[in-house]
Amino acid sequence: MEIRVLGGLAVRLEGQRLQLGTPKQRLVLAMLALRAGRLVTMDELVDELWPEEPPRSAVPNVRTYAANLRRALGSAPGGHATVVREQGGYRLRTDERRVDLIRLSAQWLHAREVADAGDLVSAAALLSAVLEAWQGPLFAGLPLGPSLLGAREVVERERQSAVELLADLHLRTGRADLAVLLLRSHTSQQPVREPAQALLMRALIQTDDLSGALSVYQATRDALAEQLGVRPGAELEQLRRQVVDTRRTVHKAGWFPGSEAAGRSDDQGRHTNWLPRVVPDFIGRTQIVERMLAEIAAEDEAAPVIRLVDGMAGCGKTTLAVHLAARLADRYPDGQLFIDLRGHSAGASVQPAAALVVLLRQLGVPAGRIPGELSDRTEMWRRELALRRVVVILDNAADSAQVEALLPTSGGCAVFVTSRRRLLALTARPPVSLPVLAEPEALSLLRALVGEHRVRADVEGAMDLVRICGRLPLAIRLAGTRLAHRPAWSMSDMVRRLVGKPAFLPQLQAEDRTVVEAFAESYEPLSDPAKRVFRSFGLAAGSHLDIAMIGALTDVPLDEAAELVDELVDRHLMEEIADGRYRLHDLMRQYAFELSLQADPETTRRTAMESLLDHLVHSVVKVSAPIDEQRLVSQHLRLTSPLRPDLLSIRLPGDLEWLEEQRLNLGALVRQAGQEGHDGLAWRLARAAWRFFYTRGYYDDITATHREGLVAARRSGDRHAVALMHNYLASACVRTGAYQEALAHLNEAVSIRAELGDIEGTNRARVNLGVVHWLTGRLQESLEITRSTLRAGVLDSLPVLPNLGLTLRFLGRYEESMALNRLHLYLAGTQRDYFHVANALGHLGGVRYRLGESAQAERLLRASLALRDRKGNGFGRAEVLSDLAGTYRQLGRYDEAMRGHQAAIESAANSGERHVQAEARNELAMTLRAMGRLEESATMYREALGIATRIAHPYEQGRALNGLAEHLVTVDPAEARRFWRRALAIFERMGVPERHEIRRRLAEGAS
């Protein structure tokens, strides 16, 4: 017998297909087959078959479908598969290898292991057989619910990975023609999947089809721009350069990350100025400036003002926007905000969600309050803007889609959006398109830079110079700065030096060639050490570098690095965006990178990046020391001595604002490390930054960096690192409600640690697995895992005790939970670990609240919040707020309770903790019911039920069902009993004390 789930659901026995019945009956078998040998609960089946609103007959219907399937499978001779009913659900009892997906997944895993072992030919043969047997999408033709739809996506990603690995194996074994055949169909279905397109380009290059490779690049570039609003990443750009170099053309293409401006804000986010320094010699644009100021003055002060400024790179869009913002400071007194969206830097454009974090932080919003979801961040941003009169500059936007979520919908603020593209979809008012300067304006700018007397002494030469510069402000400033440092040169001297110089940069959109020549003239007079610093700066991804990072990148001492950077800043080749932090304009960065490719050997470039990454890893470890467990960090990272210990002297333990400043850099540099083969440094940098990301609630950063780290760890063959990345990826999944993904990561971590004989690591991962078990309702399993690790005595008990205490609290064993939480508090206090002290106080308060000891609960919970606020620890804050609000309800202080509930809901949304979002709504519903606001209470219970159902959090599902039953008991007793039965099924399975009360209510109703 074979059970096929790929390409449609079918059961075959000796060439015959069994009849599987109606679509919903087939869905039941689909769920069972996908998890062959494991229990599928009734709740999971009901939720899959009726995702929106299950009918009253849902459970009987599922039982009928299961019975029919049992008969159908039982009619087949041999008894190869049968549906077994067990407490709480059903299980398909069969040999897992009879399910085609499970069998093929095992074969695909084996093929990957063979490839890792170096037998590429055998691995390719195994993979070819797997893909040949892969019939199509998972459960094609069935009306899938949420669980199976998610599984289909996971399976499709697995198939894509198999195709791409096979293509890579063909390339590595000299069979590029087979790779081309394999990838043609695959890439046509995945136009924006860059790894696949890169493989196809490599295959075409190996078969000497250079035109075809360029066509693939162009099609991918167009698809990325149209669908995602981004440019191709570094690998595609590198392949393109390889092609064009081979064809001996004069064009070289490549985009590298730009930079982001930042600034400093006061604590309240009021009267804050995050603008780059205003250009003191702002020249020209008089009519544009006065017209825009007049238009803004005529606008309704209570409504937002949005203005778009577009034009070619270097024409002064940002300068104009900053000048206007400075002029408008009196009209918008609450501050000036600025962010470089890097929309024209391939692979580095700032996504709306990340941009909102930067802007909200500029407003003074604490990191712990910023939500995880884009929609929630947008709502908070617009709510904050409605309360302020600020001017915002959204610089270097890629397209309208990147900006839409950042625009206000109410309130009296002004927004300037700059872009190299015309953004016509954002506002009815047409953009202000900046031309190059008029010749008189260009000459005025040159006079301001070099002095009136020098221009008057050689007017013809000055006119020639501004024409060669294309009257582009950026080019004129570069040339003028060079002249200002050479008082003996005339205008004509400068012209002669510019004419005929070779171009170092590719032609970028509408850029004039003279911009490149101006860059070259600014670079050539530098001292050799300054040239090397400039070239090296172009190697690193990220928004900026500080002096120590530049020292690491260039292998010079701090003092010398500071002097060389000052030389570059003085010549306007580099910009100081804040005290001690520097950036290059995106074109200048590209110029520096191209120079490095020409002047520096590959080994030099690789050594420079290795030194920078090593410095960052050690810096993050040192700065994070007060908030992370150093013994564990040392054990995990296995660091050797830093390559540049002298540079670490400027890093201060606990300087979390430095980490905040480096946040975008960390993500970009982890990605670059992986792309350039610094695999050990990629996963180490991700792990080093984990605790900061975790305490600040930056779960999307954990996911992004640790996924890159996981790829790097796998590529390096370091099983310890692979387990580490799985473990910490799970932490982000747990906090955001992705429990099944968390389970998968943790099971991998446990398996690898056990394989390595790492007892402590295995137990640590198992403790984390216990957390997921209690979140998903398997309390006894959680209890057993946590107790067994404590008994083993190989782990520090500090992180284990709260997990055990929470599990006991859920089980209603309050005295035991209290004792463990007291021990947790004592140990945390003796170790001066305030993170755990705050958590222990919160957990103790939570137990007191559930015991009805309201006065003690209030003291403990308020103490926990105060300590969290003092230490900047946002972890678990929403849960404490929710318990405190419930405590106020017990005390009859309903106004305080309502404020507390709203704060808990907002905090949970800000941190992305979806299980707490459900819990906080259930608690609010209880307060509303106590206040007699019954309909509002029922609405809140329904919201809680929806959230808990989506993330499969059974406890809060059960609480919401119970609350709805209490609401319905007087108006629809039958419906109330149905809700109670569903709640009872959940609570019985979990073994929590709430089941006793529901049994009593059902018994009373039956009698």
C-alpha angles and dihedrals in degrees: 000000000000127000111206120199098160115088091009136331116287139151114209128191119179091337095311125112120224118228107247101187131222125004092257091049088051089051089057090054090045091057092046095046094049089055098034112180093016131098117260109198125227090241091055092050093048092048091049096048096042108024096169109039121345116219121242088255094055098111095045089047092053090050090052092050091049092049091050091050091048089055094045093050092041091056090064113091119245100039092244094156136016137173110237123198114220136169108298099004149342139295131202105224109204143109103287090221089069088071106083096215094051091046094047093045089055090049091048090051090049090050090052091051090050089051091049088052089058101253095124098165094053091044090053091051091050093048092047089056091049094051093044089056093046100104102189144285120350112272094350112198097022122115095240126202127216098284096049093041088056090048091050090055092049092049092048090053089051091052091049090051090051092051092049094047090051091050090050090050090051089052093048091050095048098256099120092149090063090048091054092052091048096046101044094076094035096053094044087063093044106045094164099039098111100190090057093046090049090053090051091050090051091049093050091047090053090051090049092245094137094159090053091050091052090048090054090051093049094047091049092047091052093047092049092049094047099042104029106016092234137112126241117283129249096274094055091045091051091051090049091053089049090054096046092045089053091051089051096232124155092235121097119179134194140127123210131189118291125208139260126227119226138169145180129283135192119247095263097046089235124128088007124156118203095162121125112252111293113248105248094206099050103171132192129345086105096146093044093048095047093045093050093046091050092049092050092048089055093052124101106269091217094058129072118257118214123188127179123209120188138170143117123314113279096019092116104261094141093042090053093048092049091048091051092047091053091049090051096050092108093051091047103036099166095077151287120260128194136185131171105219091193089217093163098050110095114237092000106073112131112249117226092250092054092043091055091055090055094046094045090049089051088055088055098255108152114245091239091060096053111104124236099226122075093229091052092047091050091051092050092046093052091044091052093047091051088063097050143055103224137145117230129196116202099191128197098006116189098207144327094279091061092054106037096085090050096057122099122238098195142012133061105288134122126227127194116195118193125192143155087230129065107254104200100161099067103069140004091238111087118243123261103247111205116216122197115279120284111250095255090050091048091051090048090054090050091050091052090053103043105018135264095261094058094051092046089051092059110019095160091050090048091052090048090050096053090046091052088049088054088238084279111152095221093053093045091051092051093048093043092051090052091051092047089060092049106055092172093062122092125213089257091052088058092046091053091052092051100046115092097008115147118248119248099183128065117249103269116201109291095351116140118233092233090069088066092049091051090053090051094050090052092050102045099066092056122111114256094254091050091049090053092050090050093049093046092052089065092059097067126081120217137073102280146346130225126217095268092049090050089049090053093047094050101032095236129128120264095253093049092046090053091051093048092048090051088055091053093046091050090054092048092241090118132031128218104219094180138351106311097351122109139186142178125230108254094252091046090050090053090048091052091049093050090049091052091051089055100040107031127063117239090249090057092050092047093048090050093053092044090054093049093048092046090051092050093050092051091043093053091047092051096045092045094050096106093051102038133062102254096199089056093044090052091048092048101043098037089203124192121211114299116264089228109029091165091067093058092069092087093053114096123203109246095021092140092163088066088055089048090053090049095046098106090038092056093056093045094047094047087054093047092047090055094045093050096046101256087132100159092050092046095060093037092055090049092051094044091056095045100094093050092049091046098050091046093048094243093147094153088059090052090052095047097045097041094048088055088045091051092054090048093047092050091048091051092050091232103147092186089058093045090055090047093053092047091051095052095040085059090057091063091044092053094050093049096045099253091134099159091053089047090053091051092051094046094047088054090049092050092047094050094044091051090048089052092049090240102151096178093046091047092052093046091054090045090054088054088048087055089057091056090047094057091044090053093045102258094124099159091053089049091049093050094047095048095045093048092053091049091050090049088063095207095114133067102255094218097089093035100054097065091052091052091044092053093049091051090048091054089051090053094246092134100163092053090046090050092052093051093046090051090051089048090052092048094050093045090050094050090050092044089232100155094182089064093037090059091047093048092050090050093049092048089050090049092056092046089051092053090048089054092244091137102169094053091043092054093052094049096045094047090049090052092051093047092052092047091052092048093050098038091241111152096171112124093355094131092056092052091049090051093050091047091052089051089050090054088052091054088051092051093244094134099167091056090044092054092049090048093050092051090048090050093049091048093046092049091050091047093052094041092237099150097180089057089049087061093043093049091051092050090052091048090050090055091052093047089052091050088053092052094249092131102164092049088048091053091049091053092049089053091052090050091049092051094051095044092048093051092054095036095241102158100188095059089041089057093047092050092048090049091050092050090049091054089051093050100041094093097041104034112011093177092055090045090055090050091054092046092051090052091048091046091053089055096045093045090053091049095042094226122155094245087080092073095060092047091050088053093050092049091047091051090050092049093051 
